[in-house]
Amino acid sequence: QVQLAESGGGFVQSGGSLRLSCAASGGIFIIYSMGWYRQAPGKQRELVARITNGGSSEYADSVKGRFTISRENAKNSVYLQMNSLKPEDTAVYYCNLEKLVIPTTSTYWGQGTQVTVSS
């Protein structure tokens, strides 16, 4: 069973930075993609950024130019560097992993880490 361990959330003032980390464990498997989603109170969970096994990445328009996603394949880990944080970035951030199960994928989620940005 795939498990995701997140770290790095916290409280920061507007304009500050945080770095989220997520490490996957639970045996041998092929990762299709890893990424980060977030959910603010009263809102739906939304994609923040994700990166495929081949290195292709995508970002939500609201974070482009401020957030950077990266992966360390040898450690089955993904990171999210968040700069120039804004109060509207406040949310619970969830690590996401898509495991390749041919011909489709299986989805796994971390427990979530709170990011709070004060104005």
C-alpha positions, 0 to 999 in steps of 0.5 A: 500500500502506497503511503505519502508523508508530507512535511513543511507546512506552517504559518508565514507572512505575506510575501514569505516562502515555504517548502513542502516535501512529500515522500512515498513509500510502500513497496515497489511501484511505478509512479506516473506523476506526483503533485500537490493539491490544496483545499481552502475552507468552503472550496473544492480541492484544486490542483496546485502543481504536478510533475510526471515521471518524464519531468513534465510539469503543470501549474495552476494559473494562480501560482505560476511564477511563484511556485516551483515543483520538483522531484527526486526520483531516487527518493520517490519524493516531490517538493513544492517551493512556494515563494511570494506567498499570498493570503489566498494561498492559505489552505490545506495542501495535499500530496498526490501520487498517481501510480501506474497500473496498466492501463490506468493509474491508481490515486493516493493522497497524503494526510494534508499539511496546513499552510497559513499566510497572514496579510 
